[in-house]
Structures are given as C-alpha cells and as structure tokens.
Amino acid sequence: MGVHVSRNFKSLKMGFAFAFAVTGLLIGFQNCSGVNFVEAPPPSHSLSANATPESLPHPIACVANEADKVQLKIKWDWYPLLDQTKPENFPEFSQVMMTPLVADLNNDTIPEVVFTTFTTDYSKLVKGSSQSIYNQNGVLRIVDGRTGQTIKSVGELSLAPFGTGQPLLVDLDGDLKKEILYAHHTLTKIIALNFDGSFRWEMDTHRSVGRNNLASYKDASGKVHMSVDGILFSENDSNHQPQIQRDLGGGAFTQFFFPLSPEQTDKPKLFTSKGVFDPETGNSIFQYPFSAYVAAAELNPNYAGYEVVGMSNGNFFITSPSEGKVIVNKDLSGINELLCGSGRVGGGTPTVGNFDDNPETAEIAVATGRYLSIFDSNAELIAKYETQDCSSLVTGISSFDFNGDGKTEILYADEKYLRVFELRGNELVVVKSEVNPSGTLFEFPVVVDVDGNNDSDLILASNNYAVGGLYRDAEDQNAKEIAKNITGVRAFSSATDHGWMPTNPSWPQFSYNPLMALRDQDQKGSKSYFEGYLARTFGRNSQLSIFEPSCVNE
C-alpha cells in the first residue's frame, strides 16, 4: 500500500450522483503497488454496457517507487472545529460510535458527512444513569466534507436520534438532493429531514426497531423503497408522507437490498440478519441457520447466484440462497486461540474481497474479538492478527485497494488503533496504524472521496469515554495520552498528493454496496456491473471502474 501518483485532473469533473456511471467512466487512472504514474490517457471515456477490458484504453506505463512514502495526513478533525460556546451546537455531545455516512446532500458537488453523537454527561440524557450513555438520545450532525465545519446539529428531544444510530441518506423525490432518515432515540419512529436538516416527516413504527439497519433501493420507475428492521415503507408521491407497506418482523441487526444473481437485478431482495425476503410480497426466500451479521458476494462459482456469509457469536456460515443450500456451518469456538477471556468468539459484519495473491479467489475478513481473522471461501482460517475487541465482539470492518494492485487492503479499528492490513502469504501485515480509541459497537472506517476533489479519503469515528480502560499495556501508554484528546470524526488523506486510488464520493448507508448505486442509476446496464469485480466484494467502495484496476510496467 502507499505509492506516489502524478495525475492531471484539470479536465476531470465527476458527476457526484455516481462517478462511474455508464458514461463519463474513469478508466485511465490505475495505480499499482510500488509504482508511479508517468502519464495518463484522457481522464474519461464513454463506455457502453457491452464494453470489455480489451476495448478500453491501453494501461498506464508505470515506474518503480518506494511504497512507504505515503502516510496518513489529517484533513480535518470535527470536534475541535465545533464552536463549543454555542448551546445550539450541543457541545457536550462529542462521542461517535457508529459509521459516518457521506453523500452530496444539496447537489452542489461537495459531499457532506452525516453522523450521530452521544455524550458522557448524564444530565443531558433522558434516562440518566439508568442506561448506557450511548443507548440514549444523541445529536445528529451534518458536516461539510471539505472543511469538517458543522452545518447543522439536530438534538432537540422531539427529533433527537439514537446516540449510536445509523442514518440513511437517500433522494426520496428525485430532485437530486438527499434526505436524511434515522431512528428516533425512542426507537419507535423514523425521522426524515430535508437535505438542509429541516424537518420533513416522522413515521411511527408501532414497535421498537434496530439502530443501524435502514436500507433502500430504487425500482424501475424511480420510486425509492426502504426498510428499517424489516418494516418496508416508502414515501407517498402526492404528499411526500411515509407509508408502511408491510412488516416482516424485527431482529434484523443489519440489512440491505441486493439481487440474488446478476440475472435478477430488476428485482432486488431484502437481505436481513435472519434470511432473504421478497420485498414486494414479504415472502421468505431463504432462512439462514441462525441470525447473523451478513455480507453477500460471489464467492464460489460452483453455486448459482451470490453467496451469503454470516457471523454471530463465533458461528460462521456460507449459504447459497439461490439454491437454498447451506454450504458451510461452522462453530469457531472450537479454535481455542480465537477465544476471548470470556470463552467467546465474536463476529461482526464481514468484508469480502481479493486479499491474497490469487485474483481468482475471494476471501472473507471478519473481526472475531481477539483477532482480525481471514477465511477462504470454504471458511478455513488463512491468517489472523491479534487485536483488542472482546467487549462488543461485533465491530465491522471494511476494505479498499489503495494502490490499485488488485489486492485489497483491510481496514479495522479495534478499541485502540485503526490499522490497515495487507495479507502476505498467511500473514497479516500492518501497513498503516493510527491511534483511535473506541468502546466499539458495529462501526467501521469508510474510504470515500469526502470533499469531491477526486482523491480518496479515510473517514474514522472515535470516542474517548472509556480510554482509561482501553490502553492497559505498558507499550500503549504514549498512545493512551494521545487518545485522551481524540473523539468525534476525523478525515484523513494521503500525505502524498494523489497517493491513493480514486473512489466515489458516497457511502450513504451502513451496509452500502456501490453495485446497488450503479444499478439504481442505470438499470439497463446493471447486469454487466453485477458480473464484474465488484460482485466479488462486500464492504468496499468502488474505484471508478467496473473493471478490476490494473497496471502494466513498461
């Protein structure tokens, strides 16, 4: 990971609705491990849905360069920038333990960052000390992606979010501006705000819902359909008020819309923690062996459609919903070295990608509590790295191919550090590390173009309410002093200009998949996207091409 790249972006103006649409696709800017751009073809090309890698412009010529020249550089740190003298900014609410979301809310080509915050001050909390500080009323923040400056804070109790809730950023009415949906702190209603943070509507859910499982997709007519914890709903076209269609039942830790196979992109299904459902009828298509945090990707070509990977409490499954089969069902508690002190093995939302040196395979990375663990498509343990997260045991992870060598890096933030890993043989190697305290729940880092400058950035959530108990080892004491002053959301870029592969300026929901964004924008060409390299990934942002980035030394 980490190379120097020289590129000419003067003529490159990406459409932020989605930067790698069928036309205006960025093809030329490919990067490789240990290489440097010396020249690039024109920055954008018209591409039909029938394009092939052979029909694309010739790859860029590359020259060798040291890979360690690129380091993380802080772009902005949200909380120190907040005017803490103004009560309307809710300055006491500084802690973040969720995945920050990114989208261009007002259609001005500059992304915004949206996240929820909680406080350590029990006097500001509805339930006081009777419940954990992060399970109560919080404050929703809308922040300028360029500067980290706060645009809007929403914390009055009638609209206050759940303190660690995951919003959804989606254009409900087709005006190219994104609305913000989130669970109210009571978890009994959904609040919708307009792009500027003004109130739009609220929807009574008639039961308690989860904090981090809002999802959406767009049908062929352009209408947006949504789900929260199995409650399917949409916005009425005539009066822009919410309507509940059906309730599939609660208990879905995470959920997302995705097709069963490339042939069925016109009919996405609802993938939940319990199984796969038809959102139009509410019928169950496939039930998993147990409820889990799930990911969907093309793992094994011997099975039809996409496979679903699930992790929960040390139990690991791989299933084929299209064939109605359980491929693997494994109890990881039998691997003694994976056990936390409690005798448990965790497992949050996995990320999927090509992590090894074989481009024909996809691997599964998951945080299992004591270790970051890498498994092959048969659920066999390939590699592990000891981390510290035996508290929540459900932290998520993400991935991104920073240097464009076709081998994806893994991003994981445990209780003490953000680490970027590369799998080398059977060893996970730490490529980059950054002090980052968190009590940890479901959150994970996000790679996204946060300011619309066509470069990738890394967005990271932090909280320091439990620092005293996190950095316990002698070698962590310097990090502990640093961690005491870290909370909120930070944006990092490459310390070297254009040092990372470019990506798109959007991560609008917790279980985001860029394939669905492509499909929602261009349904006619969606099958070709769902058969490309992104279909073999989950929890990874795109790199502005439907073809796997590559580079040829000349």
C-alpha positions in Angstrom: 0.0 0.0 0.0 1.1 3.6 -0.5 2.6 4.9 -3.7 3.1 8.3 -5.2 0.9 9.1 -8.1 1.1 12.0 -10.6 -2.2 12.8 -12.4 -3.8 15.6 -14.3 -7.3 16.2 -13.0 -7.9 19.6 -14.6 -10.3 18.3 -17.1 -11.9 15.8 -14.8 -15.3 16.8 -13.4 -17.1 13.9 -11.9 -20.9 13.8 -11.5 -21.4 13.1 -7.9 -24.7 11.3 -8.3 -22.4 8.5 -9.1 -19.0 9.0 -10.5 -18.6 5.8 -12.5 -21.9 5.7 -14.4 -22.1 4.2 -17.9 -20.9 7.4 -19.4 -18.1 9.5 -18.1 -16.4 6.5 -16.5 -13.0 7.0 -15.1 -10.8 4.3 -16.7 -7.3 5.7 -17.1 -6.2 6.4 -13.5 -4.9 3.0 -12.4 -2.2 2.5 -9.8 -0.1 -0.4 -8.7 1.9 -1.4 -5.7 5.3 0.1 -5.8 4.7 2.1 -9.0 4.2 5.6 -10.0 2.2 7.3 -12.8 4.2 8.8 -15.5 1.5 9.6 -18.0 -2.2 9.0 -18.3 -4.7 8.7 -21.1 -7.7 11.1 -21.3 -9.5 11.1 -17.9 -12.9 9.9 -19.0 -14.4 7.7 -21.7 -17.8 6.9 -22.9 -18.5 3.3 -22.1 -21.4 1.1 -23.1 -22.7 -1.7 -21.0 -21.1 -4.2 -23.5 -17.6 -2.8 -23.0 -14.8 -5.3 -22.3 -11.4 -4.8 -20.7 -9.8 -5.4 -24.1 -11.8 -2.4 -25.6 -10.5 0.0 -23.0 -7.5 2.4 -23.5 -4.1 0.9 -23.0 -3.0 0.7 -19.4 -0.8 3.4 -17.9 3.0 3.0 -18.0 4.4 2.6 -14.5 7.8 3.1 -12.9 9.0 1.8 -9.6 8.7 3.8 -6.4 9.1 3.1 -2.7 5.8 2.0 -1.3 6.3 3.5 2.2 6.3 7.2 1.0 2.6 7.6 1.5 1.4 8.2 5.1 -1.9 9.2 6.6 -2.4 13.0 6.8 -5.2 14.6 8.8 -7.5 16.6 6.6 -9.9 17.7 9.4 -10.9 16.9 12.9 -14.5 17.7 13.5 -14.9 18.2 17.3 -12.1 20.8 17.7 -13.7 22.8 14.9 -17.1 22.9 16.6 -17.9 26.2 18.3 -18.4 24.8 21.8 -19.6 28.2 23.2 -23.0 27.9 21.4 -25.6 25.8 23.2 -27.4 25.1 19.8 -24.3 23.1 18.8 -24.8 20.7 21.7 -21.1 20.8 22.5 -21.4 18.1 25.2 -22.2 15.5 22.5 -18.8 14.7 21.1 -18.6 10.9 21.2 -19.1 8.9 18.0 -19.5 5.1 17.9 -21.2 4.5 14.5 -20.1 4.5 10.9 -20.1 8.1 9.4 -22.0 8.4 6.2 -21.1 10.5 3.2 -23.2 11.9 0.3 -23.7 15.2 -1.6 -26.9 16.3 0.1 -27.6 19.5 -1.7 -26.3 18.7 -5.1 -23.5 21.2 -5.1 -20.8 18.7 -5.9 -19.4 18.9 -2.4 -20.2 15.9 -0.2 -21.5 16.2 3.4 -20.7 13.9 6.3 -23.6 12.8 8.5 -23.2 11.0 11.8 -24.7 10.7 15.3 -23.0 11.7 18.6 -23.6 10.9 22.2 -22.4 12.4 25.5 -20.8 11.4 28.7 -22.9 13.9 30.6 -25.8 12.0 32.2 -27.6 15.3 33.0 -28.2 15.7 29.2 -29.7 12.3 28.8 -33.3 11.3 29.1 -32.8 8.1 31.0 -29.9 9.5 33.1 -27.6 6.8 34.6 -30.2 4.1 34.3 -28.9 3.2 30.9 -25.6 3.3 28.9 -24.7 6.8 27.6 -24.6 5.5 24.0 -28.1 3.9 24.1 -30.0 7.2 24.7 -30.8 10.5 23.0 -28.0 11.8 20.8 -27.4 14.6 18.3 -27.3 14.3 14.5 -24.5 16.2 12.8 -24.3 17.4 9.2 -20.7 18.4 8.4 -19.0 20.0 5.3 -16.9 17.3 3.7 -14.2 19.8 2.6 -13.6 21.5 5.9 -15.2 19.5 8.8 -17.2 22.5 9.8 -20.6 21.8 11.3 -23.5 22.8 9.0 -26.4 21.6 11.2 -26.9 19.9 14.6 -30.2 18.3 15.4 -30.6 17.4 19.1 -33.9 18.7 20.4 -35.7 15.7 22.0 -38.6 15.6 19.5 -36.1 14.9 16.7 -33.0 13.6 18.6 -31.5 10.4 17.1 -30.5 7.3 19.0 -27.0 8.2 20.2 -25.2 5.5 18.1 -27.8 5.1 15.3 -27.1 4.7 11.6 -28.9 7.2 9.3 -29.8 6.6 5.7 -29.0 9.2 3.0 -31.4 8.9 0.0 -33.1 11.1 -2.6 -36.7 10.3 -1.9 -38.4 12.5 -4.5 -35.9 12.6 -7.5 -34.8 16.3 -7.0 -31.1 15.2 -6.8 -31.0 16.3 -3.2 -30.6 13.7 -0.4 -32.9 13.3 2.5 -31.7 12.1 5.9 -33.6 9.3 7.7 -32.8 7.9 11.1 -34.3 6.2 14.1 -35.6 8.5 16.8 -33.9 8.0 20.2 -37.0 6.1 21.4 -36.5 3.6 18.5 -40.3 3.8 17.9 -40.3 6.2 15.0 -38.3 7.2 11.9 -37.4 10.8 11.4 -36.9 12.3 7.9 -35.1 15.5 7.4 -34.6 17.5 4.2 -31.1 18.0 2.8 -30.6 21.1 4.9 -31.6 19.4 8.2 -35.1 20.9 8.3 -37.9 18.6 9.3 -39.7 16.6 6.6 -41.8 13.9 8.4 -41.9 11.3 11.1 -43.2 7.7 10.9 -44.5 5.7 13.8 -43.0 2.2 13.5 -45.6 0.7 16.0 -42.7 -1.3 17.6 -39.1 -0.9 18.6 -36.7 -1.0 15.7 -32.9 -1.5 15.4 -30.4 1.3 15.4 -28.3 0.5 12.4 -30.4 -1.2 9.7 -32.0 1.4 7.4 -31.7 0.4 3.7 -33.1 1.5 0.4 -33.3 0.7 -3.3 -35.0 2.3 -6.4 -37.4 0.5 -8.7 -37.6 0.9 -12.4 -40.0 3.8 -12.2 -37.6 5.7 -9.9 -39.6 5.2 -6.7 -37.5 4.6 -3.6 -38.4 1.7 -1.3 -37.0 1.4 2.2 -36.7 -0.9 5.1 -36.0 -0.5 8.8 -35.7 -3.7 10.9 -37.9 -5.5 8.4 -40.6 -2.7 8.2 -41.0 -1.9 4.5 -42.1 1.6 3.6 -41.9 4.3 1.0 -42.8 8.0 0.6 -46.2 8.9 -0.9 -45.6 10.6 -4.3 -48.5 13.1 -3.8 -47.9 14.4 -0.3 -44.4 13.2 0.5 -45.5 11.4 3.6 -44.4 7.9 4.6 -46.4 4.8 4.0 -45.8 1.4 5.6 -46.3 -1.5 3.2 -45.6 -4.5 5.4 -43.7 -5.7 8.5 -41.6 -8.8 8.1 -40.8 -8.8 11.9 -37.8 -7.4 13.8 -34.5 -8.7 14.9 -32.5 -7.8 11.8 -29.2 -6.5 13.0 -28.2 -5.3 9.6 -29.9 -5.4 6.2 -29.6 -4.3 2.6 -31.2 -4.8 -0.8 -29.4 -6.9 -3.3 -30.3 -9.2 -6.2 -30.0 -13.0 -5.8 -28.0 -13.1 -9.0 -26.8 -10.9 -12.0 -29.9 -12.1 -13.9 -32.2 -10.7 -11.3 -31.0 -7.1 -10.9 -34.5 -5.8 -11.7 -35.9 -7.5 -8.6 -33.6 -6.8 -5.6 -34.4 -8.8 -2.5 -34.1 -7.8 1.2 -31.1 -9.5 2.8 -31.5 -9.4 6.6 -29.7 -11.0 9.5 -32.3 -13.8 9.5 -32.7 -14.5 5.8 -33.6 -13.3 2.4 -37.1 -11.9 1.7 -39.1 -10.7 -1.3 -39.8 -7.0 -0.5 -42.8 -7.0 -2.9 -44.7 -9.8 -1.3 -43.0 -10.2 2.1 -42.4 -13.9 1.4 -39.4 -15.6 2.8 -37.0 -16.9 0.2 -34.3 -18.4 2.4 -33.7 -18.7 6.1 -30.1 -18.8 7.5 -29.1 -21.4 10.1 -29.0 -18.6 12.7 -29.3 -14.8 12.9 -26.0 -13.1 12.0 -24.2 -10.1 10.6 -24.2 -10.8 6.9 -22.4 -10.0 3.6 -23.3 -11.1 0.1 -20.8 -11.6 -2.8 -19.7 -14.0 -5.5 -17.6 -16.4 -3.5 -17.9 -19.7 -5.3 -18.7 -20.1 -9.0 -19.9 -23.7 -8.3 -23.1 -22.3 -6.8 -25.8 -20.2 -8.6 -26.1 -16.6 -7.7 -24.4 -14.9 -4.8 -23.4 -16.5 -1.6 -24.2 -15.0 1.8 -21.6 -15.0 4.6 -22.8 -14.8 8.2 -21.1 -14.3 11.5 -22.5 -14.3 15.1 -21.1 -15.3 18.4 -18.4 -17.4 16.9 -20.7 -19.2 14.5 -19.9 -18.9 10.8 -22.0 -19.8 7.8 -21.8 -19.6 4.0 -25.1 -20.2 2.1 -26.4 -20.1 -1.4 -29.9 -18.6 -1.2 -30.4 -19.1 -5.0 -30.0 -22.9 -4.4 -31.5 -22.9 -0.9 -28.3 -24.5 0.4 -26.2 -24.1 3.5 -22.6 -24.6 2.1 -20.7 -24.2 5.4 -22.0 -24.0 9.0 -19.0 -23.9 11.4 -18.6 -23.2 15.1 -15.4 -21.3 15.6 -15.4 -21.7 19.4 -13.5 -25.0 18.7 -10.5 -22.9 17.7 -9.2 -22.2 21.2 -6.8 -19.4 20.1 -9.7 -17.4 18.9 -11.5 -17.4 22.2 -11.7 -14.2 24.3 -11.2 -14.4 28.0 -15.0 -14.9 28.4 -14.7 -18.1 26.4 -16.5 -16.5 23.5 -15.7 -15.8 19.8 -17.3 -12.7 18.3 -18.0 -11.8 14.7 -19.3 -8.5 13.3 -20.2 -7.6 9.7 -17.6 -9.2 7.3 -15.8 -7.6 4.4 -15.2 -9.7 1.2 -12.5 -9.2 -1.4 -9.4 -10.5 -3.1 -7.0 -10.2 -0.2 -4.4 -12.8 -1.3 -2.2 -13.2 -4.4 -4.7 -15.2 -6.3 -7.1 -13.0 -8.3 -9.4 -15.9 -9.0 -10.4 -16.2 -5.3 -12.3 -14.1 -2.8 -11.6 -14.1 0.9 -13.6 -13.2 4.0 -12.3 -10.8 6.7 -14.1 -10.5 10.0 -13.4 -9.1 13.4 -13.8 -12.0 15.8 -13.0 -10.2 19.0 -9.5 -11.3 20.0 -8.3 -11.4 16.4 -8.9 -9.9 12.9 -9.4 -13.2 11.1 -9.2 -14.1 7.4 -11.0 -17.1 5.9 -11.1 -18.6 2.5 -14.4 -19.3 0.6 -14.6 -22.7 2.4 -14.5 -21.0 5.8 -11.0 -22.2 6.5 -8.8 -19.9 8.6 -6.0 -18.4 6.5 -4.5 -15.8 8.8 -5.2 -13.8 11.9 -3.8 -10.8 13.8 -4.3 -10.2 17.5 -6.4 -7.1 18.2 -8.4 -5.9 21.2 -12.2 -6.0 20.9 -13.5 -8.6 23.4 -16.1 -6.1 24.6 -18.7 -5.6 21.8 -17.5 -8.6 19.7 -19.5 -7.2 16.8 -17.3 -4.5 15.3 -17.4 -4.2 11.5 -14.5 -3.9 9.0 -14.1 -2.5 5.5 -11.6 -2.8 2.7 -10.1 -0.9 -0.2 -7.4 -1.4 -2.8 -5.4 1.8 -2.0 -2.6 1.1 -4.5 -4.6 -0.5 -7.4 -2.5 -3.7 -7.5 -5.7 -5.8 -7.5 -5.0 -7.0 -3.9 -7.4 -5.3 -1.4 -6.2 -3.9 1.9 -8.3 -4.4 5.0 -9.3 -1.6 7.4 -10.1 -2.4 11.0 -10.4 -0.1 14.0 -10.5 -2.0 17.3 -10.6 -0.4 20.8 -7.2 1.2 20.4 -6.0 1.7 16.9 -7.0 2.0 13.3 -4.9 -0.5 11.3 -4.6 -1.0 7.6 -3.6 -4.6 6.8 -2.3 -6.4 3.8 -2.3 -10.2 3.5 1.1 -11.6 2.5 1.0 -15.3 2.3 -0.5 -16.5 5.6 0.5 -13.4 7.5 -1.5 -10.2 8.1 0.9 -7.2 7.9 0.1 -3.8 9.4 0.7 -1.3 6.6 -0.5 1.8 8.5 -1.6 2.4 12.1 -3.3 5.3 13.8 -4.3 5.9 17.4 -8.1 5.7 17.5 -10.0 5.0 20.8 -13.4 3.4 20.8 -15.6 1.4 23.2 -16.7 -0.3 19.9 -20.1 -1.3 18.7 -20.8 -2.1 15.0 -18.8 0.8 13.4 -16.0 0.6 10.8 -13.8 3.0 8.8 -15.0 4.3 5.4 -13.0 5.1 2.3 -14.7 7.8 0.2 -13.9 11.0 -1.7 -15.1 13.2 1.1 -14.5 16.6 -0.5 -15.2 16.0 -4.2 -11.6 16.5 -5.3 -11.3 13.1 -7.0 -9.0 11.7 -4.3 -9.8 9.0 -1.8 -10.1 9.9 1.9 -10.4 7.7 5.0 -13.3 8.7 7.5 -12.9 7.5 11.0 -15.1 7.6 14.1 -13.7 7.9 17.6 -14.9 8.1 21.2 -12.8 8.5 24.3 -15.3 7.9 27.1 -13.6 4.6 28.1 -9.9 5.4 27.3 -8.8 4.7 30.8 -9.7 1.0 30.5 -8.6 0.5 26.9 -4.8 1.2 26.8 -3.7 -1.1 29.5 -0.4 -2.4 28.2 2.9 -0.7 29.1 3.7 -0.1 25.4 0.4 1.7 24.9 0.9 4.5 27.4 2.0 7.1 24.9 -1.0 6.1 22.7 -3.2 6.5 25.8 -2.2 10.1 26.3 -2.9 10.8 22.6 -6.2 9.0 22.8 -7.5 11.1 25.7 -7.8 14.0 23.2 -9.4 12.1 20.3 -13.2 12.0 19.9 -15.7 12.6 17.1 -14.9 12.1 13.4 -11.7 12.7 11.6 -10.9 12.7 7.8 -7.5 11.5 6.6 -6.0 11.7 3.1 -2.7 10.5 1.7 0.2 12.7 2.8 1.4 12.4 -0.9 -0.7 14.1 -3.5 -3.0 11.6 -5.3 -1.3 8.8 -3.4 -4.3 6.5 -3.3 -6.6 5.1 -6.0 -9.6 7.4 -6.6 -13.0 6.4 -5.4 -16.6 7.8 -5.4 -17.9 10.5 -3.1 -20.7 8.4 -1.5 -21.2 6.0 1.4 -24.9 6.7 2.1 -25.9 3.7 4.3 -24.4 1.3 6.8 -24.5 -1.8 4.5 -23.6 0.2 1.4 -22.8 -1.6 -1.9 -21.6 0.5 -4.9 -23.2 -2.1 -7.2 -26.7 -1.0 -6.0 -25.8 2.6 -6.6 -24.8 1.7 -10.2 -28.0 -0.3 -10.6 -30.2 2.5 -9.2 -28.7 5.0 -11.7 -28.5 2.7 -14.7 -30.8 -0.2 -14.5 -30.4 -1.2 -18.2 -26.6 -1.9 -17.8 -26.8 -3.3 -14.3 -26.2 -6.9 -15.2 -22.7 -6.1 -16.5 -21.9 -4.4 -13.3 -23.1 -7.3 -11.2 -20.9 -9.7 -13.1 -17.8 -7.5 -12.7 -15.1 -7.5 -10.0 -17.3 -5.6 -7.5 -19.6 -8.6 -7.3 -16.7 -10.4 -5.6 -16.5 -7.8 -2.9 -18.6 -6.5 0.1 -17.8 -3.6 2.4 -15.6 -2.0 -0.2 -16.0 1.2 -2.1 -15.5 1.2 -5.9 -12.5 2.6 -7.7 -14.3 4.4 -10.5 -14.3 1.4 -12.9 -16.5 -1.6 -13.4 -13.3 -3.5 -14.3 -10.6 -4.5 -11.8 -7.9 -1.8 -11.8 -4.6 -2.9 -13.3 -1.3 -1.5 -14.3 1.4 -2.7 -16.7 5.1 -1.9 -16.2 6.8 -0.7 -19.4 
